[in-house]
C-alpha cells in the first residue's frame, strides 16, 4: 500500500513500512454482516513521520474476506489537522498478482485509456492495443480508468477481476529480467510469475480539508477466465 504526498518521500510512500494497530472495537457497518471475516487496522503519524509529513491524519484500513473467497480492501484517510491546514496526497494499493507466465497474461479494461509511461519520463500516450500483453518491462500509470479491470491468466484458466472506487488511475508494472536481477529483494526469475496492477490516485493528488475523509475501495475476485475474456464491459455498474 502506498500513501504519501508530493515531497521527498521514500519509494512507494510510507504507509506500507509503518507499524499499524488493530482496532479492537471496529464499527459494525451494515455491510459487515456479509463478511466471513474482517479486521480493521489503524495508522496514525509518529513523531518521526512529522519531520517529512507535517500533517495529522488517521488512516483506517479494513481487510475483509467474503464467504465466496473474495477480498475487499477499504481505505479511509481523514485529515485531523487542528491548525486548519488542508493537505494533498497520492495513493495506491500495491497489489501483486501471481500468474503462471507473464507472457501468457492479458489485461482488459485499460484499452483506449491514456497513460503516463514512467520509463519515458512520464510522457503521455494513448493505449492502442485491444488488451495489454507483456513482452518487456512495463511501468505505466493509466489515468481516468474504468472501475473494472480484469487480469486474465490463460494457462491457469483463471481471471482476477478488480473493482475499484475512489481511485481513478491504475498502475501496471513488471520489472522484466534485467531490472529483476538488479533488485536485492526480487528473485532473478520471479518477474515471470507476477504482475502488479494497482488501483491508484496519482495524476491528480487528492485534497482533504481538516475534518474531511476520503474513501478508496478495492474488491478482488478470481473467476473462470471465460467469464471476462473478450466480454469485459468497463462501464458495467460496480458489483453489478
N, C-alpha and C positions, 0 to 999 in steps of 0.2 A: 504494500500500500504506500502510495506517495502522498505527501501533504507538505506544501511549502509555499513561500511567497516568491518574490521576484528578485531577492537579494542574493547574497553569497551563501548558498545552501549546499549541503552535501548532495551527491548524485542521488536521484530518486527521492528527494525530500528527506524529512527527518522522522516522520511518524513510524515508519517501519522498523527503526532501530531503537525505539524507546520502550521503556517498561510500562505496560498497561496494568490497570487494576480491574478486577472483576466486580461488576455491580451486583451486590448481594440481594438487592431489592429492585429488580428491573420492573419498569412499568408493564402492566398486563394489558397491552393493546388488544383490540378485537381480533386482529389477525393472528395474535399469538396462539389462539386456540387451534389454529390449523397446522401448527408446527409439531413435528415429532420431538424435537429438542431445540433449544437455543441458549445462547449465552450473550450477555451484554458486557462489553469492555469499555473502559473509560480512560482517556488520556487528557492530562492537564499539563500546562507548561511547568518545567522545572526552573530552578534558579539559573542553571547553565543555559537553557534554551533562550531565556530572556535577553542574553547578550547579543544574539543574532536575530531573534524573532521577538521584538519588543511589544508583544500584544498578549492579552489574556484571552483564553478560549477554553471551550470544553468540547472534546471530540468523543462522541459515543459511537461505537461500532456494535451492531447486532449481527451475530453469525447464527443462522438458523438452518435446520435440516427439515425437509418436508417428509411426510410418510412415503412418498414415492422416490425419495433419494435426491431430490433437487436441493441445491444450495442457494441460500439467499443471504446477501450481504447488504446491510443498510447502514450508511454513514450519516451522522448528524453532527454538524460543526456549528457551534454558537459563539458569537462574539461577546465576550464577557468583560470587555474593557470598561473601566469605570471613569476614564478620562474623556469619554465622548468621541474617541477616535475610531473611524472605520478602518478596516483592512481588506486587502485582496489576497487571494491565494489561488494556487493551481492544485489539481487533484487527479489521481489515477489509482484504480485498483490494479496492483501489479500481478496480473493473473497469467500463470504459465500453464499451458495445456500439454499433456502427454500425448504424443502422436506416434504412430507406427513408423512413418518415414516422411520427413518434411517434403520430399519431392512428390509424395502421393496425396498431399493435402491441398484443399482449396477452401477459400473463404468467400462466402456470398453475403451480400448486403452492403458492400462498400463500392460496388461498381458505379461509375459516373461521378463519384464523390471527389471533391478537391482534397489534396493532401499536401503537407509540408514534408519535403524529403530531408531528413536530418543528416543524410550522408552527402548532401549537396547544399550545405549552408542554409537549410530550411527554405529552399526555393519551392515555390508553389506550382503544383501540376494538377491535372485532372486525370483520374484513373480511366484508362481506355479499355482495360480487359473486361470480359464478361464476368470473370471471377478471379480472385487473387490466387496465383500459384507461385511456387518458390523454386528458384534455381541459383540464387546467390544471396548475399547478405541483404537484409532489408531493415530499415528503421524509418518508418513513416508515421506521421500524425494526420489521420483523416479528420476533417472538420465538418461540423454540421451534419453528422451522420444519423441514419435511422436508429430507432430504438431496438431493432432486432438484427442480430448478426449470427451467422452460422459458420462453424468450423467443421468441415466435412473430411473425415478420415476414411478413404476408400478401402484401404486394406483391412481395417478393423470393422468396416461396415457400421461406423458409429459417427454420429454428429453431435457436437456440442452446440446447444442453442443458448445464446446470450440475449437476455432482455435487459435494458438499462433505462434508468430515469435520472434526470438531473445532470447528466454528463453528455454533452453534445458531441464530444470528439471520441476518437478511438485510435490507440497506438498499436501498430503491428511491428513486431521485432523478432529477428533471428540473427545471431552473430555470424553464422556460417563458419567455415573451417579455420581460416587464419585468425580471426578475432577470438574464436573459442580457445585456440591454443595459447593465446596471449593472456587469457583470463585465469587468474590463480584459483578462483572458486568455481570453475566451469570445466568439466571434462572435455578432452580433445574432440570426442565424437558425440557428445551429448546434444549438440545442435541438431543432429539428425532426428532426434526423438522429442523435440519440443517446439512450441510456437507460442509466442507471447501476443495476446490480443487483449488490450486494456481499455475498458471504458474510462473516459477521462474528460477533464475540463481544463484545457491547456491554452488554446489560441486566445481566448478572451478570459483573463483571470476573473474569478468570482468575487464580487464585492459583498461585504457584510457590515452593516452599521451595528453599533452596540445594541445588544438585545435581540438581534436578528439571528435566524438559524437557517442553514442550508441542509438539504437532504439529498443524498445520492443513493440509488438503489440498483443492485445487480441481482438477477435471477439466472442461475445456470442449471441446465438440464442436459442429460445425454439420451438421445433417441436414435432409432434406426436411421441410417443415412438416407434412405429413400424418402424419409419424411420431409427433408428440405432440399435435397439435391435437385436443382433445376426448378424448384417450386417456391423458393423463398419470396415472400411478399414483404419488403421492408416497411410498407405502410400499414401492415396489419395492426390492428389495435393491440396494445400491450396486454399480454396474458390472454388474448382472445383465441 
